[in-house]
Amino acid sequence: MPPQDPKEPDHQDHQLIPDATAEIKGIAKEGMKHPSTKPVLAGAAVGAVAGWILPVVGPIIGGVAGAGIVLYKRVRP
């Protein structure tokens, strides 16, 4: 295995699913008190509006995609 370049970030994508699962469980358990709830809901709203504007996507898929993007950004800053 070649030595790691110090300029390259460490990739820990192999733990993305457990980290996202823990974040979703925290959101479900704590509700609006959890620090990720409001940004994820805002992302879902923006995605729903974008999906409503785009004829192919639709607001449901847009909302899920928007929430997913924000959740990913919260788990992997």
mmCIF file of the N, C-alpha and C atoms, coordinates in Angstrom:
data_MODEL
# 
_entry.id   MODEL 
# 
loop_
_atom_site.group_PDB 
_atom_site.id 
_atom_site.type_symbol 
_atom_site.label_atom_id 
_atom_site.label_alt_id 
_atom_site.label_comp_id 
_atom_site.label_asym_id 
_atom_site.label_entity_id 
_atom_site.label_seq_id 
_atom_site.pdbx_PDB_ins_code 
_atom_site.Cartn_x 
_atom_site.Cartn_y 
_atom_site.Cartn_z 
_atom_site.occupancy 
_atom_site.B_iso_or_equiv 
_atom_site.pdbx_formal_charge 
_atom_site.auth_seq_id 
_atom_site.auth_comp_id 
_atom_site.auth_asym_id 
_atom_site.auth_atom_id 
_atom_site.pdbx_PDB_model_num 
ATOM 1   N N  . MET A 1 1  ? 0.844   -1.173 0.000   1.00 0.00 ? 1  MET A N  1 
ATOM 2   C CA . MET A 1 1  ? 0.000   0.000  0.000   1.00 0.00 ? 1  MET A CA 1 
ATOM 3   C C  . MET A 1 1  ? 0.894   1.242  0.000   1.00 0.00 ? 1  MET A C  1 
ATOM 4   N N  . PRO A 1 2  ? 0.661   2.184  -0.919  1.00 0.00 ? 2  PRO A N  1 
ATOM 5   C CA . PRO A 1 2  ? 1.503   3.381  -0.976  1.00 0.00 ? 2  PRO A CA 1 
ATOM 6   C C  . PRO A 1 2  ? 1.257   4.272  0.240   1.00 0.00 ? 2  PRO A C  1 
ATOM 7   N N  . PRO A 1 3  ? 2.253   5.059  0.617   1.00 0.00 ? 3  PRO A N  1 
ATOM 8   C CA . PRO A 1 3  ? 2.056   5.960  1.763   1.00 0.00 ? 3  PRO A CA 1 
ATOM 9   C C  . PRO A 1 3  ? 1.011   7.020  1.440   1.00 0.00 ? 3  PRO A C  1 
ATOM 10  N N  . GLN A 1 4  ? 0.288   7.418  2.486   1.00 0.00 ? 4  GLN A N  1 
ATOM 11  C CA . GLN A 1 4  ? -0.767  8.410  2.283   1.00 0.00 ? 4  GLN A CA 1 
ATOM 12  C C  . GLN A 1 4  ? -0.178  9.794  2.101   1.00 0.00 ? 4  GLN A C  1 
ATOM 13  N N  . ASP A 1 5  ? -0.762  10.529 1.194   1.00 0.00 ? 5  ASP A N  1 
ATOM 14  C CA . ASP A 1 5  ? -0.372  11.915 0.973   1.00 0.00 ? 5  ASP A CA 1 
ATOM 15  C C  . ASP A 1 5  ? -0.977  12.757 2.096   1.00 0.00 ? 5  ASP A C  1 
ATOM 16  N N  . PRO A 1 6  ? -0.184  13.560 2.804   1.00 0.00 ? 6  PRO A N  1 
ATOM 17  C CA . PRO A 1 6  ? -0.746  14.350 3.907   1.00 0.00 ? 6  PRO A CA 1 
ATOM 18  C C  . PRO A 1 6  ? -1.752  15.401 3.442   1.00 0.00 ? 6  PRO A C  1 
ATOM 19  N N  . LYS A 1 7  ? -1.759  15.722 2.147   1.00 0.00 ? 7  LYS A N  1 
ATOM 20  C CA . LYS A 1 7  ? -2.710  16.699 1.620   1.00 0.00 ? 7  LYS A CA 1 
ATOM 21  C C  . LYS A 1 7  ? -4.086  16.089 1.379   1.00 0.00 ? 7  LYS A C  1 
ATOM 22  N N  . GLU A 1 8  ? -4.141  14.764 1.260   1.00 0.00 ? 8  GLU A N  1 
ATOM 23  C CA . GLU A 1 8  ? -5.406  14.085 0.999   1.00 0.00 ? 8  GLU A CA 1 
ATOM 24  C C  . GLU A 1 8  ? -6.153  13.872 2.309   1.00 0.00 ? 8  GLU A C  1 
ATOM 25  N N  . PRO A 1 9  ? -7.455  14.130 2.332   1.00 0.00 ? 9  PRO A N  1 
ATOM 26  C CA . PRO A 1 9  ? -8.218  13.881 3.567   1.00 0.00 ? 9  PRO A CA 1 
ATOM 27  C C  . PRO A 1 9  ? -8.396  12.377 3.782   1.00 0.00 ? 9  PRO A C  1 
ATOM 28  N N  . ASP A 1 10 ? -8.528  12.002 5.042   1.00 0.00 ? 10 ASP A N  1 
ATOM 29  C CA . ASP A 1 10 ? -8.813  10.606 5.358   1.00 0.00 ? 10 ASP A CA 1 
ATOM 30  C C  . ASP A 1 10 ? -10.263 10.325 5.004   1.00 0.00 ? 10 ASP A C  1 
ATOM 31  N N  . HIS A 1 11 ? -10.472 9.309  4.202   1.00 0.00 ? 11 HIS A N  1 
ATOM 32  C CA . HIS A 1 11 ? -11.822 8.943  3.806   1.00 0.00 ? 11 HIS A CA 1 
ATOM 33  C C  . HIS A 1 11 ? -12.358 7.892  4.762   1.00 0.00 ? 11 HIS A C  1 
ATOM 34  N N  . GLN A 1 12 ? -13.472 8.189  5.368   1.00 0.00 ? 12 GLN A N  1 
ATOM 35  C CA . GLN A 1 12 ? -14.085 7.272  6.316   1.00 0.00 ? 12 GLN A CA 1 
ATOM 36  C C  . GLN A 1 12 ? -15.500 6.940  5.870   1.00 0.00 ? 12 GLN A C  1 
ATOM 37  N N  . ASP A 1 13 ? -15.689 6.816  4.567   1.00 0.00 ? 13 ASP A N  1 
ATOM 38  C CA . ASP A 1 13 ? -17.020 6.556  4.048   1.00 0.00 ? 13 ASP A CA 1 
ATOM 39  C C  . ASP A 1 13 ? -17.536 5.189  4.440   1.00 0.00 ? 13 ASP A C  1 
ATOM 40  N N  . HIS A 1 14 ? -16.649 4.293  4.868   1.00 0.00 ? 14 HIS A N  1 
ATOM 41  C CA . HIS A 1 14 ? -17.108 2.976  5.251   1.00 0.00 ? 14 HIS A CA 1 
ATOM 42  C C  . HIS A 1 14 ? -17.965 3.025  6.507   1.00 0.00 ? 14 HIS A C  1 
ATOM 43  N N  . GLN A 1 15 ? -17.951 4.141  7.236   1.00 0.00 ? 15 GLN A N  1 
ATOM 44  C CA . GLN A 1 15 ? -18.769 4.288  8.431   1.00 0.00 ? 15 GLN A CA 1 
ATOM 45  C C  . GLN A 1 15 ? -19.918 5.268  8.211   1.00 0.00 ? 15 GLN A C  1 
ATOM 46  N N  . LEU A 1 16 ? -20.240 5.554  6.974   1.00 0.00 ? 16 LEU A N  1 
ATOM 47  C CA . LEU A 1 16 ? -21.298 6.512  6.674   1.00 0.00 ? 16 LEU A CA 1 
ATOM 48  C C  . LEU A 1 16 ? -22.660 6.007  7.143   1.00 0.00 ? 16 LEU A C  1 
ATOM 49  N N  . ILE A 1 17 ? -22.984 4.756  6.856   1.00 0.00 ? 17 ILE A N  1 
ATOM 50  C CA . ILE A 1 17 ? -24.296 4.213  7.214   1.00 0.00 ? 17 ILE A CA 1 
ATOM 51  C C  . ILE A 1 17 ? -24.507 4.181  8.734   1.00 0.00 ? 17 ILE A C  1 
ATOM 52  N N  . PRO A 1 18 ? -23.559 3.668  9.523   1.00 0.00 ? 18 PRO A N  1 
ATOM 53  C CA . PRO A 1 18 ? -23.781 3.694  10.974  1.00 0.00 ? 18 PRO A CA 1 
ATOM 54  C C  . PRO A 1 18 ? -23.884 5.115  11.536  1.00 0.00 ? 18 PRO A C  1 
ATOM 55  N N  . ASP A 1 19 ? -23.083 6.041  11.012  1.00 0.00 ? 19 ASP A N  1 
ATOM 56  C CA . ASP A 1 19 ? -23.152 7.423  11.489  1.00 0.00 ? 19 ASP A CA 1 
ATOM 57  C C  . ASP A 1 19 ? -24.489 8.063  11.130  1.00 0.00 ? 19 ASP A C  1 
ATOM 58  N N  . ALA A 1 20 ? -24.955 7.848  9.906   1.00 0.00 ? 20 ALA A N  1 
ATOM 59  C CA . ALA A 1 20 ? -26.244 8.406  9.491   1.00 0.00 ? 20 ALA A CA 1 
ATOM 60  C C  . ALA A 1 20 ? -27.387 7.771  10.278  1.00 0.00 ? 20 ALA A C  1 
ATOM 61  N N  . THR A 1 21 ? -27.292 6.475  10.536  1.00 0.00 ? 21 THR A N  1 
ATOM 62  C CA . THR A 1 21 ? -28.324 5.800  11.325  1.00 0.00 ? 21 THR A CA 1 
ATOM 63  C C  . THR A 1 21 ? -28.393 6.371  12.735  1.00 0.00 ? 21 THR A C  1 
ATOM 64  N N  . ALA A 1 22 ? -27.239 6.589  13.346  1.00 0.00 ? 22 ALA A N  1 
ATOM 65  C CA . ALA A 1 22 ? -27.217 7.173  14.693  1.00 0.00 ? 22 ALA A CA 1 
ATOM 66  C C  . ALA A 1 22 ? -27.797 8.581  14.686  1.00 0.00 ? 22 ALA A C  1 
ATOM 67  N N  . GLU A 1 23 ? -27.505 9.350  13.645  1.00 0.00 ? 23 GLU A N  1 
ATOM 68  C CA . GLU A 1 23 ? -28.034 10.711 13.542  1.00 0.00 ? 23 GLU A CA 1 
ATOM 69  C C  . GLU A 1 23 ? -29.560 10.689 13.369  1.00 0.00 ? 23 GLU A C  1 
ATOM 70  N N  . ILE A 1 24 ? -30.056 9.803  12.536  1.00 0.00 ? 24 ILE A N  1 
ATOM 71  C CA . ILE A 1 24 ? -31.504 9.705  12.317  1.00 0.00 ? 24 ILE A CA 1 
ATOM 72  C C  . ILE A 1 24 ? -32.204 9.250  13.588  1.00 0.00 ? 24 ILE A C  1 
ATOM 73  N N  . LYS A 1 25 ? -31.607 8.295  14.313  1.00 0.00 ? 25 LYS A N  1 
ATOM 74  C CA . LYS A 1 25 ? -32.197 7.852  15.587  1.00 0.00 ? 25 LYS A CA 1 
ATOM 75  C C  . LYS A 1 25 ? -32.223 8.991  16.600  1.00 0.00 ? 25 LYS A C  1 
ATOM 76  N N  . GLY A 1 26 ? -31.166 9.791  16.621  1.00 0.00 ? 26 GLY A N  1 
ATOM 77  C CA . GLY A 1 26 ? -31.139 10.939 17.525  1.00 0.00 ? 26 GLY A CA 1 
ATOM 78  C C  . GLY A 1 26 ? -32.205 11.958 17.179  1.00 0.00 ? 26 GLY A C  1 
ATOM 79  N N  . ILE A 1 27 ? -32.397 12.196 15.896  1.00 0.00 ? 27 ILE A N  1 
ATOM 80  C CA . ILE A 1 27 ? -33.445 13.118 15.457  1.00 0.00 ? 27 ILE A CA 1 
ATOM 81  C C  . ILE A 1 27 ? -34.820 12.571 15.843  1.00 0.00 ? 27 ILE A C  1 
ATOM 82  N N  . ALA A 1 28 ? -35.030 11.271 15.650  1.00 0.00 ? 28 ALA A N  1 
ATOM 83  C CA . ALA A 1 28 ? -36.326 10.674 15.971  1.00 0.00 ? 28 ALA A CA 1 
ATOM 84  C C  . ALA A 1 28 ? -36.588 10.688 17.477  1.00 0.00 ? 28 ALA A C  1 
ATOM 85  N N  . LYS A 1 29 ? -35.553 10.485 18.262  1.00 0.00 ? 29 LYS A N  1 
ATOM 86  C CA . LYS A 1 29 ? -35.723 10.411 19.711  1.00 0.00 ? 29 LYS A CA 1 
ATOM 87  C C  . LYS A 1 29 ? -35.903 11.789 20.334  1.00 0.00 ? 29 LYS A C  1 
ATOM 88  N N  . GLU A 1 30 ? -35.085 12.766 19.921  1.00 0.00 ? 30 GLU A N  1 
ATOM 89  C CA . GLU A 1 30 ? -35.103 14.074 20.550  1.00 0.00 ? 30 GLU A CA 1 
ATOM 90  C C  . GLU A 1 30 ? -36.035 15.072 19.870  1.00 0.00 ? 30 GLU A C  1 
ATOM 91  N N  . GLY A 1 31 ? -36.454 14.782 18.670  1.00 0.00 ? 31 GLY A N  1 
ATOM 92  C CA . GLY A 1 31 ? -37.365 15.676 17.968  1.00 0.00 ? 31 GLY A CA 1 
ATOM 93  C C  . GLY A 1 31 ? -36.719 17.014 17.656  1.00 0.00 ? 31 GLY A C  1 
ATOM 94  N N  . MET A 1 32 ? -37.424 18.086 17.912  1.00 0.00 ? 32 MET A N  1 
ATOM 95  C CA . MET A 1 32 ? -36.938 19.426 17.572  1.00 0.00 ? 32 MET A CA 1 
ATOM 96  C C  . MET A 1 32 ? -35.790 19.878 18.469  1.00 0.00 ? 32 MET A C  1 
ATOM 97  N N  . LYS A 1 33 ? -35.516 19.172 19.554  1.00 0.00 ? 33 LYS A N  1 
ATOM 98  C CA . LYS A 1 33 ? -34.399 19.530 20.429  1.00 0.00 ? 33 LYS A CA 1 
ATOM 99  C C  . LYS A 1 33 ? -33.057 19.104 19.850  1.00 0.00 ? 33 LYS A C  1 
ATOM 100 N N  . HIS A 1 34 ? -33.071 18.188 18.895  1.00 0.00 ? 34 HIS A N  1 
ATOM 101 C CA . HIS A 1 34 ? -31.822 17.708 18.299  1.00 0.00 ? 34 HIS A CA 1 
ATOM 102 C C  . HIS A 1 34 ? -31.267 18.785 17.374  1.00 0.00 ? 34 HIS A C  1 
ATOM 103 N N  . PRO A 1 35 ? -29.951 19.021 17.406  1.00 0.00 ? 35 PRO A N  1 
ATOM 104 C CA . PRO A 1 35 ? -29.389 20.111 16.586  1.00 0.00 ? 35 PRO A CA 1 
ATOM 105 C C  . PRO A 1 35 ? -29.478 19.891 15.077  1.00 0.00 ? 35 PRO A C  1 
ATOM 106 N N  . SER A 1 36 ? -29.707 18.677 14.614  1.00 0.00 ? 36 SER A N  1 
ATOM 107 C CA . SER A 1 36 ? -29.785 18.423 13.171  1.00 0.00 ? 36 SER A CA 1 
ATOM 108 C C  . SER A 1 36 ? -31.207 18.503 12.626  1.00 0.00 ? 36 SER A C  1 
ATOM 109 N N  . THR A 1 37 ? -32.200 18.556 13.484  1.00 0.00 ? 37 THR A N  1 
ATOM 110 C CA . THR A 1 37 ? -33.583 18.488 13.021  1.00 0.00 ? 37 THR A CA 1 
ATOM 111 C C  . THR A 1 37 ? -33.952 19.673 12.136  1.00 0.00 ? 37 THR A C  1 
ATOM 112 N N  . LYS A 1 38 ? -33.691 20.874 12.598  1.00 0.00 ? 38 LYS A N  1 
ATOM 113 C CA . LYS A 1 38 ? -34.096 22.063 11.841  1.00 0.00 ? 38 LYS A CA 1 
ATOM 114 C C  . LYS A 1 38 ? -33.380 22.181 10.500  1.00 0.00 ? 38 LYS A C  1 
ATOM 115 N N  . PRO A 1 39 ? -32.058 21.951 10.427  1.00 0.00 ? 39 PRO A N  1 
ATOM 116 C CA . PRO A 1 39 ? -31.417 22.016 9.106   1.00 0.00 ? 39 PRO A CA 1 
ATOM 117 C C  . PRO A 1 39 ? -31.925 20.944 8.137   1.00 0.00 ? 39 PRO A C  1 
ATOM 118 N N  . VAL A 1 40 ? -32.197 19.742 8.640   1.00 0.00 ? 40 VAL A N  1 
ATOM 119 C CA . VAL A 1 40 ? -32.687 18.673 7.765   1.00 0.00 ? 40 VAL A CA 1 
ATOM 120 C C  . VAL A 1 40 ? -34.093 19.003 7.270   1.00 0.00 ? 40 VAL A C  1 
ATOM 121 N N  . LEU A 1 41 ? -34.929 19.540 8.144   1.00 0.00 ? 41 LEU A N  1 
ATOM 122 C CA . LEU A 1 41 ? -36.276 19.939 7.706   1.00 0.00 ? 41 LEU A CA 1 
ATOM 123 C C  . LEU A 1 41 ? -36.217 21.085 6.709   1.00 0.00 ? 41 LEU A C  1 
ATOM 124 N N  . ALA A 1 42 ? -35.299 22.021 6.908   1.00 0.00 ? 42 ALA A N  1 
ATOM 125 C CA . ALA A 1 42 ? -35.145 23.118 5.952   1.00 0.00 ? 42 ALA A CA 1 
ATOM 126 C C  . ALA A 1 42 ? -34.671 22.586 4.597   1.00 0.00 ? 42 ALA A C  1 
ATOM 127 N N  . GLY A 1 43 ? -33.760 21.631 4.622   1.00 0.00 ? 43 GLY A N  1 
ATOM 128 C CA . GLY A 1 43 ? -33.307 21.014 3.377   1.00 0.00 ? 43 GLY A CA 1 
ATOM 129 C C  . GLY A 1 43 ? -34.427 20.284 2.664   1.00 0.00 ? 43 GLY A C  1 
ATOM 130 N N  . ALA A 1 44 ? -35.285 19.619 3.438   1.00 0.00 ? 44 ALA A N  1 
ATOM 131 C CA . ALA A 1 44 ? -36.433 18.936 2.843   1.00 0.00 ? 44 ALA A CA 1 
ATOM 132 C C  . ALA A 1 44 ? -37.387 19.944 2.202   1.00 0.00 ? 44 ALA A C  1 
ATOM 133 N N  . ALA A 1 45 ? -37.586 21.080 2.861   1.00 0.00 ? 45 ALA A N  1 
ATOM 134 C CA . ALA A 1 45 ? -38.483 22.102 2.304   1.00 0.00 ? 45 ALA A CA 1 
ATOM 135 C C  . ALA A 1 45 ? -37.911 22.692 1.014   1.00 0.00 ? 45 ALA A C  1 
ATOM 136 N N  . VAL A 1 46 ? -36.631 22.978 1.011   1.00 0.00 ? 46 VAL A N  1 
ATOM 137 C CA . VAL A 1 46 ? -36.004 23.519 -0.196  1.00 0.00 ? 46 VAL A CA 1 
ATOM 138 C C  . VAL A 1 46 ? -36.064 22.494 -1.325  1.00 0.00 ? 46 VAL A C  1 
ATOM 139 N N  . GLY A 1 47 ? -35.797 21.237 -1.002  1.00 0.00 ? 47 GLY A N  1 
ATOM 140 C CA . GLY A 1 47 ? -35.870 20.187 -2.014  1.00 0.00 ? 47 GLY A CA 1 
ATOM 141 C C  . GLY A 1 47 ? -37.275 20.001 -2.554  1.00 0.00 ? 47 GLY A C  1 
ATOM 142 N N  . ALA A 1 48 ? -38.287 20.130 -1.674  1.00 0.00 ? 48 ALA A N  1 
ATOM 143 C CA . ALA A 1 48 ? -39.667 19.990 -2.126  1.00 0.00 ? 48 ALA A CA 1 
ATOM 144 C C  . ALA A 1 48 ? -40.054 21.125 -3.076  1.00 0.00 ? 48 ALA A C  1 
ATOM 145 N N  . VAL A 1 49 ? -39.610 22.330 -2.758  1.00 0.00 ? 49 VAL A N  1 
ATOM 146 C CA . VAL A 1 49 ? -39.902 23.465 -3.642  1.00 0.00 ? 49 VAL A CA 1 
ATOM 147 C C  . VAL A 1 49 ? -39.193 23.280 -4.978  1.00 0.00 ? 49 VAL A C  1 
ATOM 148 N N  . ALA A 1 50 ? -37.941 22.850 -4.931  1.00 0.00 ? 50 ALA A N  1 
ATOM 149 C CA . ALA A 1 50 ? -37.213 22.615 -6.177  1.00 0.00 ? 50 ALA A CA 1 
ATOM 150 C C  . ALA A 1 50 ? -37.863 21.492 -6.980  1.00 0.00 ? 50 ALA A C  1 
ATOM 151 N N  . GLY A 1 51 ? -38.326 20.456 -6.297  1.00 0.00 ? 51 GLY A N  1 
ATOM 152 C CA . GLY A 1 51 ? -39.008 19.359 -6.986  1.00 0.00 ? 51 GLY A CA 1 
ATOM 153 C C  . GLY A 1 51 ? -40.344 19.784 -7.559  1.00 0.00 ? 51 GLY A C  1 
ATOM 154 N N  . TRP A 1 52 ? -41.004 20.710 -6.913  1.00 0.00 ? 52 TRP A N  1 
ATOM 155 C CA . TRP A 1 52 ? -42.284 21.208 -7.412  1.00 0.00 ? 52 TRP A CA 1 
ATOM 156 C C  . TRP A 1 52 ? -42.071 22.016 -8.693  1.00 0.00 ? 52 TRP A C  1 
ATOM 157 N N  . ILE A 1 53 ? -40.932 22.722 -8.755  1.00 0.00 ? 53 ILE A N  1 
ATOM 158 C CA . ILE A 1 53 ? -40.626 23.526 -9.939  1.00 0.00 ? 53 ILE A CA 1 
ATOM 159 C C  . ILE A 1 53 ? -40.202 22.635 -11.108 1.00 0.00 ? 53 ILE A C  1 
ATOM 160 N N  . LEU A 1 54 ? -39.407 21.619 -10.824 1.00 0.00 ? 54 LEU A N  1 
ATOM 161 C CA . LEU A 1 54 ? -38.931 20.716 -11.874 1.00 0.00 ? 54 LEU A CA 1 
ATOM 162 C C  . LEU A 1 54 ? -40.021 19.695 -12.199 1.00 0.00 ? 54 LEU A C  1 
ATOM 163 N N  . PRO A 1 55 ? -40.413 19.569 -13.451 1.00 0.00 ? 55 PRO A N  1 
ATOM 164 C CA . PRO A 1 55 ? -41.545 18.708 -13.785 1.00 0.00 ? 55 PRO A CA 1 
ATOM 165 C C  . PRO A 1 55 ? -41.255 17.211 -13.641 1.00 0.00 ? 55 PRO A C  1 
ATOM 166 N N  . VAL A 1 56 ? -40.023 16.794 -13.736 1.00 0.00 ? 56 VAL A N  1 
ATOM 167 C CA . VAL A 1 56 ? -39.701 15.368 -13.713 1.00 0.00 ? 56 VAL A CA 1 
ATOM 168 C C  . VAL A 1 56 ? -39.598 14.837 -12.291 1.00 0.00 ? 56 VAL A C  1 
ATOM 169 N N  . VAL A 1 57 ? -39.107 15.651 -11.359 1.00 0.00 ? 57 VAL A N  1 
ATOM 170 C CA . VAL A 1 57 ? -38.763 15.167 -10.027 1.00 0.00 ? 57 VAL A CA 1 
ATOM 171 C C  . VAL A 1 57 ? -39.989 15.054 -9.126  1.00 0.00 ? 57 VAL A C  1 
ATOM 172 N N  . GLY A 1 58 ? -40.694 16.115 -8.907  1.00 0.00 ? 58 GLY A N  1 
ATOM 173 C CA . GLY A 1 58 ? -41.838 16.117 -8.012  1.00 0.00 ? 58 GLY A CA 1 
ATOM 174 C C  . GLY A 1 58 ? -41.430 16.508 -6.602  1.00 0.00 ? 58 GLY A C  1 
ATOM 175 N N  . PRO A 1 59 ? -42.373 17.010 -5.822  1.00 0.00 ? 59 PRO A N  1 
ATOM 176 C CA . PRO A 1 59 ? -42.034 17.536 -4.490  1.00 0.00 ? 59 PRO A CA 1 
ATOM 177 C C  . PRO A 1 59 ? -41.644 16.451 -3.485  1.00 0.00 ? 59 PRO A C  1 
ATOM 178 N N  . ILE A 1 60 ? -42.178 15.259 -3.596  1.00 0.00 ? 60 ILE A N  1 
ATOM 179 C CA . ILE A 1 60 ? -41.840 14.212 -2.625  1.00 0.00 ? 60 ILE A CA 1 
ATOM 180 C C  . ILE A 1 60 ? -40.390 13.769 -2.801  1.00 0.00 ? 60 ILE A C  1 
ATOM 181 N N  . ILE A 1 61 ? -40.022 13.467 -4.019  1.00 0.00 ? 61 ILE A N  1 
ATOM 182 C CA . ILE A 1 61 ? -38.644 13.047 -4.282  1.00 0.00 ? 61 ILE A CA 1 
ATOM 183 C C  . ILE A 1 61 ? -37.680 14.201 -4.005  1.00 0.00 ? 61 ILE A C  1 
ATOM 184 N N  . GLY A 1 62 ? -38.077 15.408 -4.355  1.00 0.00 ? 62 GLY A N  1 
ATOM 185 C CA . GLY A 1 62 ? -37.242 16.571 -4.076  1.00 0.00 ? 62 GLY A CA 1 
ATOM 186 C C  . GLY A 1 62 ? -37.047 16.786 -2.584  1.00 0.00 ? 62 GLY A C  1 
ATOM 187 N N  . GLY A 1 63 ? -38.095 16.596 -1.798  1.00 0.00 ? 63 GLY A N  1 
ATOM 188 C CA . GLY A 1 63 ? -37.988 16.740 -0.344  1.00 0.00 ? 63 GLY A CA 1 
ATOM 189 C C  . GLY A 1 63 ? -37.085 15.692 0.266   1.00 0.00 ? 63 GLY A C  1 
ATOM 190 N N  . VAL A 1 64 ? -37.221 14.465 -0.178  1.00 0.00 ? 64 VAL A N  1 
ATOM 191 C CA . VAL A 1 64 ? -36.360 13.388 0.326   1.00 0.00 ? 64 VAL A CA 1 
ATOM 192 C C  . VAL A 1 64 ? -34.910 13.648 -0.068  1.00 0.00 ? 64 VAL A C  1 
ATOM 193 N N  . ALA A 1 65 ? -34.700 14.083 -1.305  1.00 0.00 ? 65 ALA A N  1 
ATOM 194 C CA . ALA A 1 65 ? -33.338 14.370 -1.757  1.00 0.00 ? 65 ALA A CA 1 
ATOM 195 C C  . ALA A 1 65 ? -32.736 15.539 -0.983  1.00 0.00 ? 65 ALA A C  1 
ATOM 196 N N  . GLY A 1 66 ? -33.513 16.580 -0.769  1.00 0.00 ? 66 GLY A N  1 
ATOM 197 C CA . GLY A 1 66 ? -33.014 17.735 -0.012  1.00 0.00 ? 66 GLY A CA 1 
ATOM 198 C C  . GLY A 1 66 ? -32.657 17.372 1.417   1.00 0.00 ? 66 GLY A C  1 
ATOM 199 N N  . ALA A 1 67 ? -33.504 16.590 2.067   1.00 0.00 ? 67 ALA A N  1 
ATOM 200 C CA . ALA A 1 67 ? -33.211 16.147 3.429   1.00 0.00 ? 67 ALA A CA 1 
ATOM 201 C C  . ALA A 1 67 ? -31.979 15.246 3.451   1.00 0.00 ? 67 ALA A C  1 
ATOM 202 N N  . GLY A 1 68 ? -31.854 14.388 2.454   1.00 0.00 ? 68 GLY A N  1 
ATOM 203 C CA . GLY A 1 68 ? -30.704 13.495 2.387   1.00 0.00 ? 68 GLY A CA 1 
ATOM 204 C C  . GLY A 1 68 ? -29.400 14.239 2.195   1.00 0.00 ? 68 GLY A C  1 
ATOM 205 N N  . ILE A 1 69 ? -29.413 15.265 1.370   1.00 0.00 ? 69 ILE A N  1 
ATOM 206 C CA . ILE A 1 69 ? -28.201 16.054 1.138   1.00 0.00 ? 69 ILE A CA 1 
ATOM 207 C C  . ILE A 1 69 ? -27.771 16.763 2.414   1.00 0.00 ? 69 ILE A C  1 
ATOM 208 N N  . VAL A 1 70 ? -28.717 17.376 3.105   1.00 0.00 ? 70 VAL A N  1 
ATOM 209 C CA . VAL A 1 70 ? -28.371 18.087 4.331   1.00 0.00 ? 70 VAL A CA 1 
ATOM 210 C C  . VAL A 1 70 ? -27.912 17.105 5.410   1.00 0.00 ? 70 VAL A C  1 
ATOM 211 N N  . LEU A 1 71 ? -28.569 15.948 5.493   1.00 0.00 ? 71 LEU A N  1 
ATOM 212 C CA . LEU A 1 71 ? -28.148 14.949 6.477   1.00 0.00 ? 71 LEU A CA 1 
ATOM 213 C C  . LEU A 1 71 ? -26.733 14.475 6.174   1.00 0.00 ? 71 LEU A C  1 
ATOM 214 N N  . TYR A 1 72 ? -26.420 14.258 4.912   1.00 0.00 ? 72 TYR A N  1 
ATOM 215 C CA . TYR A 1 72 ? -25.062 13.852 4.528   1.00 0.00 ? 72 TYR A CA 1 
ATOM 216 C C  . TYR A 1 72 ? -24.055 14.925 4.919   1.00 0.00 ? 72 TYR A C  1 
ATOM 217 N N  . LYS A 1 73 ? -24.394 16.183 4.694   1.00 0.00 ? 73 LYS A N  1 
ATOM 218 C CA . LYS A 1 73 ? -23.487 17.272 5.053   1.00 0.00 ? 73 LYS A CA 1 
ATOM 219 C C  . LYS A 1 73 ? -23.308 17.359 6.570   1.00 0.00 ? 73 LYS A C  1 
ATOM 220 N N  . ARG A 1 74 ? -24.342 16.994 7.336   1.00 0.00 ? 74 ARG A N  1 
ATOM 221 C CA . ARG A 1 74 ? -24.221 17.007 8.794   1.00 0.00 ? 74 ARG A CA 1 
ATOM 222 C C  . ARG A 1 74 ? -23.346 15.856 9.286   1.00 0.00 ? 74 ARG A C  1 
ATOM 223 N N  . VAL A 1 75 ? -23.440 14.709 8.640   1.00 0.00 ? 75 VAL A N  1 
ATOM 224 C CA . VAL A 1 75 ? -22.661 13.545 9.059   1.00 0.00 ? 75 VAL A CA 1 
ATOM 225 C C  . VAL A 1 75 ? -21.227 13.649 8.571   1.00 0.00 ? 75 VAL A C  1 
ATOM 226 N N  . ARG A 1 76 ? -21.031 14.128 7.359   1.00 0.00 ? 76 ARG A N  1 
ATOM 227 C CA . ARG A 1 76 ? -19.694 14.269 6.754   1.00 0.00 ? 76 ARG A CA 1 
ATOM 228 C C  . ARG A 1 76 ? -19.432 15.737 6.419   1.00 0.00 ? 76 ARG A C  1 
ATOM 229 N N  . PRO A 1 77 ? -18.995 16.522 7.406   1.00 0.00 ? 77 PRO A N  1 
ATOM 230 C CA . PRO A 1 77 ? -18.768 17.957 7.134   1.00 0.00 ? 77 PRO A CA 1 
ATOM 231 C C  . PRO A 1 77 ? -17.603 18.208 6.212   1.00 0.00 ? 77 PRO A C  1 
# 
